Amino acid sequence: MNSFMTKTLKVAAGLALVVSLTAGAAMASEGFKEPEDHHFTFEGPFGTFDQAQLQRGYKVYREVCSACHSMHLMSFRNLGQKGGPFYDPKYKNPNDNPVVKQIASEFDVADIDPDTGDEITRKATTSDRFPSPFKNEEAAKASNSGAIPPDLSVITKAREGGANYVASMLAGFQPAPAGLEVAATQHYNPYVHGALATSWKGDPHKVPLGGVLAMPPPLADDKVAYDDGTKATLKQEAQDVAAFLEWASDPHATERKQMGVSVILFLLLMAGVTYAAYRQVWRGKH
């Protein structure tokens, strides 16, 4: 091996070591606590949503989360569709569901008067989407220390860990560890993906896990009063609203799972019939 190739290999090895060390340092400074497994009923290929939990989760969203967070992809009628929080088999059309009608009527939505063209506000109907709590992004920033609260329509799909992450994060706010400089408008959470190395004044080898959020802890024990008598602990509220957000991100998930099981059973049956036909046809051909 000539000297040029030897030097090249040494340089490459050095670069690989630097990259490895840099990546290791980055992972150490941007670590986070793994979400707790909350054992949701909808997990797995045969899992289904607990309707009572979805109703509790909607209440948490309505009374707490909707003050800051929108759900632009969700319409009121979705709440009454099959598998939804307020589904009632008596009302095949969710627009006819009286509970959904009542929920929609509790909201005001912006509209245009068809006769004058003026902007007006009216009571929502089942066909309307959930209204935003703010008129525009600037208003959202002004009310949240300069940060825009994310839309929650598909939040569990957009976050690694899904509903388990959302539930763990909502129940996981903690006082900032000693040695971590956190602004007055920020709040420490070990489950949040973030980089705390630049704010950490302690041992550089012991950077805390997690990150900071502009959102203060939104939930607490007895933050809401559940209609079904379930005790509203912090963890219960976090699990319930996480389940609701998981359903909202894919309202047809349960139906799709059931369809998948039916298709698999059909294919197995057809495979058996095909094999039996093959044996029958070719029995005497050998």
N, C-alpha and C positions, 0 to 999 in steps of 0.2 A: 504494500500500500504506500503510495507516494505521500510526501509531506503535505501537499495541498489537500488531499482527501482527509488526512488525519486532522488537520486544522479545522476543516469544514465540519467533521463529525464532532469535534470538541465544542465548536461554537453552537452547533445544533443542540448538543446535550446541555450546554449552559443555558440556552434559551428555553429549553423544555423545563429545566429546573426552576428558572425564574417564573415561567408561566404557572407551574405547579404551585410554587410558594405564594404567588400573587392570588391565584384562585383560592388557595387554602385560607389566606388572610381575609379575602372577600367573604368567604362563607362564614368565617368566624365572626366577622363584624356585621353580617347581615342575617344571622341566624334567627330563628323564631321557634316558639314552642309548638310542638305538633298538636293539632286539634284533638280534643277528646272525642272518643267514639260514643255517640249518644244513642246508638241502637234504634234508629228511627224505623218505624213500621214499613216505610216505603222502600227500604233498602233491598237490594237483591232482585233477581229476575221475577220473583213471585210476590214481591212486596206491594202493599197497597197503602193509601193514605188513610189515616184515622180521621173521620169527618169531625168528631168532637174536637180533636186537636187543631184541625184547620179552622174551625170556628173561633177557638181561643186565640189562635195565631192572627186571624183577621182582626180581632178586637185589639190585640197589642199593636198591630200596624195602625189601625184606625185611631186609637187614642194616644199613641206615642210617636210612632215612626212617621206618620203622614204629616206631622207638623213641619218636617224638614225635607222628607224624601218623597219623590214622585214615583209613580208606576205607570209610565206612559203607554205601555203595551197591554195593560189590563183594562177590560171593560167591565162594567157592573154585571152584565148578563153572564160573564164567565163564572161569577160566584154561584150561579144556579145551574150550571151545566153538570152533566153526569160526572161524578167523582169530585165535584166542587164542594166547598164548605157548606153551602145552603141548598144542595141538590135535593129535590123532592120528586119522586117518581110520578106524582100526580100531575106534574107540570112538565110535559115533554119539551115544551118551549120555555127556556129559562126566562124569557121576557115576560111570561105570564106569572112567574113566581112572586107571590105577594111580599115575601121577605126581601127579595132582591129589589122589588119596587120601592119598598120602604127605605132600604139602605141608600139607594140612588137618590131618593128625595131629600136626604139629609145633606146633600152637597149642592153647592151653587157652581154653575159653569158659565164661562163667557160664551156669548153667541152674537149673531148679527140679526137685527130686525129686518126681515125680508121686505117690509114695506118702506122703511126709511133708510135702511143701510146703516143705522146707528149701532154702536156697540151696546149690548145689553147683558144682563146677568139673569139667568133663569135656573129653576130647579133641574137637576140632572134627571135623565131617564135611564132605563136599563141599557140602552144602546150607546150611551156616552162612555168615554174612557175616564179613568180616575183623573181628577183635575190636579194640576201642579199646585203646591203650596205657595209658589212665588210667581209673580208676573213675568219675570225674566231672570237671566243669569246674574245680572248686576244686583238685583234685589236679593237673590240667594246668597251671593258673596257678602253683601252688607249685613245679613242676618247670621252669618256663620264664620265670622273672623276671617273673611277673605277666601274661604274654601267653599266650593260648590258641592252640596251633598249629592252623592251618586244616585241615579235612578235605580230602583230596586226590582224592576221587572224581571231581570235575568241575573241578579246579583250572585245567586248560588252557582250559576254556570260560569260566571266570570272570575270566581275566586277558587284557588286551589283548595281542595278540602270540602267544597260545596257547603251543604247545610251544617255539617259538623264544624266547619270553620266559623260560619256565621254564629252558631249557637255558642261556641267556645269564646269567640271574640266578644260577643255582647255580655257574657257573664264573666269575662276575664280581666276587666280593668283593675289595675293595682296602683298603689302609690309608687312614684318613681323611686328606684333604688338609690341609696345614698351614693353620691358621686356622679349621678346623671343629671346634666343640666337640661331642663325641660321648660319651654316658654309657658307663660301663664295661660295661653290659649291652646296648649297642647296637653295630651293626656296619654300616659304610658299604658301599653298593653302588650304582654309577652307573646300573644298570638299573632300580632300584626307583622307583616313582612316589612322590614325597614333596616336602615343602617344607623347604628347609634355610636359608632366609633368616634366620630368627630365631636359628639356631645358628652362622651364619657371621660371623666377626669380621674378614674381609678386605675387599677392594674390593667394595662393594655391587653393582657392575656385573659382577662375575666370580663369582657364586654357583655353586658346583659343581653339576654335574648329578647327579641321583639322590636317594637317601634313605637311611634307616637301617632295620635290621631287628633284632628281638630275637633272631633265629636266628643263631648263629655259623656260619661257613662249614662246611657239613656234609660236603663232599667234598674229596678230595685224591688225588694220584696214588697208585695201589695201595691205595685204600681197601677195595676188594673184590678177590677173585681170580676171574676169569672162567673158567668151565668149558671154554669153546671156545678158550681160548688167546689171546683178544684182549687187547692191552695195555691195562690199566686206567688210562689217563691221566685227569686231572681233566676234560678236555673230553669224553672218550669216556663217562665215567660220567654226566656231566650230560646228554649227548645221549640215552643209553640210557634213563635213568629218565624223561626228558621224553617220549620215544616211548611208553614203557609207560603213563604217565599220560594221554597223548593217546588211546591205545587204550582205556584203562579208562573214560574219559569218554564213549565212544561205541563199545562193543564190536561193534556191527553196522554200522559205517561202511562197511567194505569190501563187505559183502554188498549194502548199499543202493546203492553206486556201481555194482556189477555189474548190479543190477536196473535201474538207471537207463539204463545203456548198452543193455541188452536191450530196454527199452521204446522207446528212441529208434530203434533199428534196426527194431523192429516197426512203429512209426509211419511210418518212411520207406518200408518195404515196402508198407504199406497205402496210403500216398499214391500210390506208383507204380501199384499195382493199380487204385486208384480212377480215376487219370488215364487209364490204358489203357482201362478200362471206359467212361469218359466219351467218349473218342475213338471207340470202337467203336459205341456206341449212337447218337451224334449225327453219325457220319460222313456219312450220306446225308440228313440233315434240312435241310441248307442249300441 
